Amino acid sequence: MPVNLKTLTIDSISPIKGISLGTAKAHIKKPNRKDLLLVTIAEGSKVAGVFTQNAFCAAPVILCKEHLKNASGIRALIINTGCANAGTGEEGILKAKETCQAVSEILSINSEQVLPFSTGVILESLPIDKIKSGLPDTVKNLDSAHWIDAAEAIMTTDIAPKAASRKIKIQDREIFISGISKGSGMIHPNMATMLSFIATDASINQILLDKLLKEVTQQSFNCITVDGDTSTNDSFILIATGQAGHHEISQEDKDYKALKDAIGEVAIELAQAIVRDGEGATKFITIQVESGLDDAECRKVGFAIAHSPLIKTAFFASDPNLGRILAAIGYAGIESLDISKIQLYLGSILVAEKGGRAATYSEDQGKGVMKHPEISMRILLNRGHAKATIWTCDLSYDYVKINADYRS
């Protein structure tokens, strides 16, 4: 089961003015499950996106990048599960375009105003007829309150739906932010086998929305890893409908900061939810790397630890074999690293310092920390003032079983 992942209720996720969501059971891979999501976006909304850096990116990713350049604006998102439409060549591009065309016809908009997204098995042809057949049902149940249904419709190996909301005030107006995400395995920054869609009714110009999205991505989805694999379909979309009634945010002032902080909180909650629901996860692990020369080296150390299958399996077994952490720090590739200055804490317990085991540390202390479902560690490099936080999970028997059976 997911590690301390909060249960969602309809009341906990706020509707966003200018956004409606509708789902359908299109039977793309499995019968009788929601697997198609349509999101309609009010005219005049601003939309920004960031995508996987995998060179073998999926057809819908290629098309999304093109359509985001469209001057007439984005009016709809269409998301299917069960098939990634990746590794499908020119046929995949044509089917992604055909999906957009089908949405454009049913909504009376241009096909370039539609962003397509797919998730599921790679190297399989997109069942376009099933998607077309399911579209009318998505339109019939369009509603501004259908965020949890939407979160369920984009799940693949996820155990639980993932959604989050925040409410803030800007210029004495209430601003709402809501988002959903999916992801459980093949999770690694830049980004993950993940999709995330966050919307706000705030008004902000396009240049700042693009900047805000990149900053938030770096602090959230680019700080998680489950297994070190980077997917072909990763996408994070941010929508600002501008319907809250305040003056447009056009400079990096206190309003911009307030909005960025709130959207960042939603993105971090969604990113952490992906890790909590990591395939077979039993432990949620926070890795804090502090006092580095720069953010990049702190992240490098954090990910060296988070990617290590030896460390992840030790945490699954609640085995304080913590020398594996020191080994990961050592091979992280940090130039001129003075190991005599490094301090390692497990929870609040000092485990290692001065190049070796701390005199005050006992294995029973380590076992006491590691039996909990949420575990934190701190690595002090003691060579600067930079820091970074990475979130990951353990690696269990179920991870192997889930991925071995994924296509069956």
Phi and psi in degrees as a GROMACS rama.xvg file:
@    title "Ramachandran Plot"
@    xaxis  label "Phi"
@    yaxis  label "Psi"
@TYPE xy
-57.9825  148.51  PRO-2
-84.5685  105.389  VAL-3
49.9648  41.597  ASN-4
-87.7512  121.674  LEU-5
-67.7184  146.006  LYS-6
-76.3221  134.858  THR-7
-88.7655  144.744  LEU-8
-127.766  155.962  THR-9
-57.6265  -38.5718  ILE-10
-70.7734  -18.1651  ASP-11
-82.8832  -12.7474  SER-12
-116.603  117.293  ILE-13
-79.7079  137.057  SER-14
-63.2081  154.285  PRO-15
-119.589  124.372  ILE-16
-58.3865  128.44  LYS-17
96.7772  -1.04736  GLY-18
-123.978  130.774  ILE-19
-129.799  148.371  SER-20
-132.4  134.682  LEU-21
-137.957  140.689  GLY-22
-120.723  164.687  THR-23
-150.894  157.784  ALA-24
-98.5811  95.7564  LYS-25
-94.0746  -2.7364  ALA-26
58.6763  39.9458  HIS-27
-66.7225  -45.5449  ILE-28
-123.424  -43.2509  LYS-29
-126.396  146.908  LYS-30
-75.7692  154.03  PRO-31
58.24  41.7137  ASN-32
-141.165  145.943  ARG-33
-65.3605  122.67  LYS-34
-141.36  10.4669  ASP-35
-138.95  129.632  LEU-36
-127.859  131.388  LEU-37
-115.483  129.656  LEU-38
-119.17  122.556  VAL-39
-101.423  144.711  THR-40
-126.471  131.616  ILE-41
-62.0723  146.924  ALA-42
-60.2755  140.149  GLU-43
91.9569  -5.46619  GLY-44
-70.5398  154.068  SER-45
-101.725  139.24  LYS-46
-133.604  135.471  VAL-47
-131.964  154.349  ALA-48
-147.454  148.92  GLY-49
-128.547  151.589  VAL-50
-139.113  170.199  PHE-51
-52.8075  150.279  THR-52
-103.064  10.5933  GLN-53
-67.2117  125.475  ASN-54
-62.8331  -23.3964  ALA-55
-93.6514  44.6354  PHE-56
-66.2947  152.704  CYS-57
-73.2458  160.504  ALA-58
-55.326  -45.4005  ALA-59
-63.0568  -31.3074  PRO-60
-64.4403  -44.7922  VAL-61
-58.958  -44.0974  ILE-62
-70.5165  -38.4999  LEU-63
-58.3988  -44.2761  CYS-64
-60.2309  -39.0615  LYS-65
-68.1818  -45.3759  GLU-66
-70.0428  -27.4178  HIS-67
-66.9347  -15.8242  LEU-68
-83.1058  -5.73481  LYS-69
-68.0925  122.844  ASN-70
-68.8394  -20.9968  ALA-71
-81.2138  -5.4437  SER-72
90.1404  157.353  GLY-73
-90.8371  133.36  ILE-74
-118.438  -10.4251  ARG-75
-159.284  151.735  ALA-76
-119.889  141.116  LEU-77
-128.272  124.739  ILE-78
-126.571  129.006  ILE-79
-121.202  147.949  ASN-80
-107.404  172.557  THR-81
93.4876  -19.8678  GLY-82
-154.672  125.542  CYS-83
-80.8935  -16.3394  ALA-84
49.3343  45.3425  ASN-85
-122.458  146.257  ALA-86
68.0897  33.5761  GLY-87
-117.62  5.30232  THR-88
59.2857  -148.958  GLY-89
-64.1692  -34.2766  GLU-90
-58.5035  -39.8134  GLU-91
-63.9441  -41.313  GLY-92
-61.8562  -45.037  ILE-93
-63.127  -39.0895  LEU-94
-72.1923  -33.9775  LYS-95
-64.3262  -41.0114  ALA-96
-65.3927  -38.5899  LYS-97
-64.9147  -36.3976  GLU-98
-61.816  -47.2117  THR-99
-61.9515  -38.9466  CYS-100
-64.3716  -40.6444  GLN-101
-63.3332  -40.6837  ALA-102
-66.6007  -41.9774  VAL-103
-61.9872  -37.586  SER-104
-69.5443  -40.5052  GLU-105
-75.4127  -23.1329  ILE-106
-105.776  -3.80721  LEU-107
58.8301  48.9948  SER-108
-128.68  177.85  ILE-109
-81.3554  148.179  ASN-110
-64.6839  -28.1297  SER-111
-72.2667  -8.11784  GLU-112
-93.037  9.16939  GLN-113
-113.742  133.341  VAL-114
-106.296  122.545  LEU-115
-96.6941  145.595  PRO-116
-139.788  141.967  PHE-117
-137.268  150.242  SER-118
-150.042  144.673  THR-119
144.542  -144.332  GLY-120
-77.2537  135.355  VAL-121
-84.2322  150.724  ILE-122
78.2835  21.2248  LEU-123
-121.869  145.689  GLU-124
-72.2731  135.993  SER-125
-67.3757  124.66  LEU-126
-77.7507  77.5582  PRO-127
-60.3869  -34.5537  ILE-128
-64.208  -37.8323  ASP-129
-66.5779  -38.9081  LYS-130
-65.5583  -45.5464  ILE-131
-61.3499  -39.9027  LYS-132
-67.1832  -31.252  SER-133
-82.4886  -18.6537  GLY-134
-57.7208  -44.4362  LEU-135
-56.9672  -36.4538  PRO-136
-67.5456  -35.2866  ASP-137
-64.7202  -36.4192  THR-138
-69.5829  -39.1381  VAL-139
-61.4551  -36.1009  LYS-140
-106.538  24.6257  ASN-141
-58.7688  130.04  LEU-142
-159.003  145.227  ASP-143
-70.9936  -15.431  SER-144
-96.8407  2.46689  ALA-145
-87.4354  39.7628  HIS-146
-69.367  -40.8338  TRP-147
-70.9761  -40.4  ILE-148
-56.9819  -41.3091  ASP-149
-63.0432  -42.8084  ALA-150
-62.1692  -36.6792  ALA-151
-69.8895  -35.8566  GLU-152
-70.4896  -20.359  ALA-153
-99.7532  5.21358  ILE-154
-72.9873  147.161  MET-155
-120.654  -92.6933  THR-156
-86.2048  3.00503  THR-157
-57.6008  142.803  ASP-158
-86.9511  -35.4574  ILE-159
-133.502  150.507  ALA-160
-70.7356  154.702  PRO-161
-128.51  121.667  LYS-162
-151.284  156.733  ALA-163
-155.546  154.579  ALA-164
-141.847  156.574  SER-165
-143.858  157.461  ARG-166
-133.949  130.593  LYS-167
-136.019  177.454  ILE-168
-118.592  133.507  LYS-169
-132.397  125.867  ILE-170
52.2001  41.798  GLN-171
64.2379  18.0392  ASP-172
-113.852  140.603  ARG-173
-73.6822  131.48  GLU-174
-117.055  131.268  ILE-175
-112.305  144.118  PHE-176
-134.996  127.366  ILE-177
-137.615  150.124  SER-178
-155.295  161.066  GLY-179
-132.243  160.068  ILE-180
-150.399  161.757  SER-181
-136.992  150.236  LYS-182
157.152  141.488  GLY-183
-151.252  -39.1706  SER-184
-135.857  177.665  GLY-185
49.4956  49.0992  MET-186
-107.827  120.017  ILE-187
-161.405  146.353  HIS-188
-56.5516  162.87  PRO-189
73.4795  32.3184  ASN-190
-116.401  -88.1041  MET-191
-154.646  177.88  ALA-192
-78.8971  73.183  THR-193
-136.288  151.854  MET-194
-125.758  140.592  LEU-195
-144.577  139.295  SER-196
-133.947  119.023  PHE-197
-121.793  136.578  ILE-198
-130.48  148.534  ALA-199
-139.052  153.151  THR-200
-91.7764  8.02403  ASP-201
-67.2437  158.536  ALA-202
-110.354  123.368  SER-203
-150.176  144.445  ILE-204
-74.3131  162.989  ASN-205
-63.6596  -40.9083  GLN-206
-61.0235  -44.8301  ILE-207
-71.8248  -33.0457  LEU-208
-63.4513  -42.976  LEU-209
-61.5414  -43.0032  ASP-210
-65.1501  -45.8744  LYS-211
-59.1535  -44.138  LEU-212
-60.1955  -44.7711  LEU-213
-64.535  -39.8777  LYS-214
-66.106  -43.2917  GLU-215
-67.0781  -39.1362  VAL-216
-59.6388  -43.7143  THR-217
-63.5289  -30.7529  GLN-218
-89.0405  -8.1368  GLN-219
-128.346  -84.6844  SER-220
-67.0974  -23.1235  PHE-221
-89.0638  15.702  ASN-222
-120.808  15.7147  CYS-223
-122.047  152.163  ILE-224
-155.202  138.684  THR-225
-107.135  -49.0659  VAL-226
-136.773  2.14995  ASP-227
84.6238  3.10094  GLY-228
-96.3738  137.311  ASP-229
-104.392  124.194  THR-230
-78.5701  175.265  SER-231
-94.6807  -9.51832  THR-232
-121.829  4.2726  ASN-233
-56.2811  131.676  ASP-234
-149.489  139.058  SER-235
-133.344  116.649  PHE-236
-114.948  134.382  ILE-237
-120.497  127.509  LEU-238
-120.018  133.256  ILE-239
-122.737  109.872  ALA-240
-80.6242  -19.2255  THR-241
70.5109  22.4055  GLY-242
-104.347  14.2876  GLN-243
-81.0095  -17.693  ALA-244
94.6617  10.1991  GLY-245
-100.888  167.866  HIS-246
-67.3954  143.172  HIS-247
-59.3357  136.035  GLU-248
-76.6562  118.568  ILE-249
-127.631  3.96298  SER-250
-146.84  164.173  GLN-251
-82.9427  70.7502  GLU-252
-105.588  -164.114  ASP-253
-65.0402  -30.3276  LYS-254
-67.7644  -42.3556  ASP-255
-60.6697  -45.1142  TYR-256
-63.2252  -42.7307  LYS-257
-62.2682  -42.3028  ALA-258
-67.6024  -43.9184  LEU-259
-61.6335  -42.3881  LYS-260
-63.0535  -41.7496  ASP-261
-70.3843  -43.3616  ALA-262
-64.5803  -37.6059  ILE-263
-61.2583  -39.2755  GLY-264
-62.9687  -42.4758  GLU-265
-63.6208  -45.3752  VAL-266
-63.7744  -41.2499  ALA-267
-65.1595  -42.504  ILE-268
-60.709  -42.3673  GLU-269
-68.2773  -40.5885  LEU-270
-63.3108  -45.1474  ALA-271
-64.9535  -33.3481  GLN-272
-63.2353  -36.1024  ALA-273
-61.7037  -43.6836  ILE-274
-68.1804  -41.9627  VAL-275
-59.9875  -28.9215  ARG-276
-101.165  17.7934  ASP-277
-55.0419  143.018  GLY-278
-54.2325  111.123  GLU-279
78.3083  9.28198  GLY-280
-64.431  138.899  ALA-281
-123.109  -11.3375  THR-282
-132.642  137.338  LYS-283
-105.931  121.967  PHE-284
-119.12  126.805  ILE-285
-105.914  124.733  THR-286
-113.7  112.924  ILE-287
-105.97  120.373  GLN-288
-111.589  122.687  VAL-289
-125.1  163.252  GLU-290
53.1193  45.9999  SER-291
-93.3698  172.019  GLY-292
-69.6159  -37.4119  LEU-293
-152.81  170.425  ASP-294
-60.6522  -37.5814  ASP-295
-60.7316  -43.869  ALA-296
-73.1377  -30.3568  GLU-297
-65.2965  -42.6238  CYS-298
-65.4753  -37.7556  ARG-299
-61.5349  -42.8046  LYS-300
-66.4958  -44.9149  VAL-301
-59.6192  -43.6728  GLY-302
-74.2825  -30.1107  PHE-303
-59.6864  -41.1507  ALA-304
-70.0569  -47.4301  ILE-305
-65.9683  -27.376  ALA-306
-86.6111  -15.9698  HIS-307
-68.8636  116.598  SER-308
-65.0401  -28.5802  PRO-309
-65.6305  -42.5998  LEU-310
-68.2108  -44.3755  ILE-311
-65.1671  -38.377  LYS-312
-72.1217  -32.5848  THR-313
-64.1355  -40.1311  ALA-314
-67.2268  -36.2827  PHE-315
-59.8072  -40.4258  PHE-316
-83.3513  -0.164445  ALA-317
55.1264  36.4926  SER-318
-100.854  112.941  ASP-319
-76.2412  57.6482  PRO-320
-84.6811  69.7404  ASN-321
-81.1733  -7.73215  LEU-322
-61.8824  -24.5058  GLY-323
-64.0187  -31.6219  ARG-324
-68.6729  -43.3185  ILE-325
-60.8562  -39.9321  LEU-326
-61.8815  -42.0675  ALA-327
-64.9518  -40.3648  ALA-328
-59.8561  -41.3365  ILE-329
-66.8068  -32.9433  GLY-330
-98.8165  10.2524  TYR-331
-67.4335  -17.2256  ALA-332
90.6553  31.0975  GLY-333
-89.37  121.676  ILE-334
-70.6837  142.282  GLU-335
55.2202  38.3622  SER-336
-76.687  123.925  LEU-337
-95.5749  101.784  ASP-338
-68.0825  -18.6381  ILE-339
-70.038  -17.8188  SER-340
-93.4039  -11.3478  LYS-341
-77.7276  137.854  ILE-342
-122.47  134.995  GLN-343
-119.078  125.156  LEU-344
-114.882  136.418  TYR-345
-108.551  110.867  LEU-346
62.2334  -126.564  GLY-347
-98.4987  5.81662  SER-348
-97.0086  125.907  ILE-349
-74.7074  118.628  LEU-350
-99.0787  -43.9525  VAL-351
-140.872  145.591  ALA-352
-161.234  161.406  GLU-353
53.572  34.805  LYS-354
82.675  5.61596  GLY-355
-158.632  -168.916  GLY-356
-65.464  135.623  ARG-357
-68.2012  138.587  ALA-358
-61.4892  -27.9507  ALA-359
-88.5797  -4.65642  THR-360
-87.3445  138.294  TYR-361
-127.706  151.984  SER-362
-63.8213  -30.8575  GLU-363
-61.7051  -34.9946  ASP-364
-62.338  -45.072  GLN-365
-61.7079  -43.7608  GLY-366
-60.9107  -37.4103  LYS-367
-62.2327  -38.9468  GLY-368
-73.1156  -42.2006  VAL-369
-75.8067  -10.5624  MET-370
-77.2313  -12.9928  LYS-371
-82.3571  152.104  HIS-372
-72.3863  -21.6569  PRO-373
-117.944  124.838  GLU-374
-131.664  139.626  ILE-375
-121.843  150.918  SER-376
-136.924  150.21  MET-377
-124.828  133.362  ARG-378
-119.047  116.009  ILE-379
-100.326  113.416  LEU-380
-81.2905  -23.9848  LEU-381
52.9685  51.297  ASN-382
-142.049  9.09212  ARG-383
178.184  -158.635  GLY-384
-123.237  3.85405  HIS-385
-81.4357  159.897  ALA-386
-152.84  162.076  LYS-387
-155.294  150.888  ALA-388
-123.568  130.501  THR-389
-121.161  141.589  ILE-390
-116.487  134.85  TRP-391
-148.033  -174.438  THR-392
-138.588  176.476  CYS-393
-80.7438  177.945  ASP-394
-123.573  114.62  LEU-395
-113.255  175.802  SER-396
-57.7323  -38.5683  TYR-397
-64.8867  -28.2879  ASP-398
-58.9587  -44.8507  TYR-399
-65.4302  -44.0641  VAL-400
-63.784  -44.9009  LYS-401
-61.2853  -44.8416  ILE-402
-77.366  -27.4082  ASN-403
-69.3136  -32.5016  ALA-404
-98.7683  7.2669  ASP-405
-55.9196  -40.066  TYR-406
-91.4028  -4.14483  ARG-407
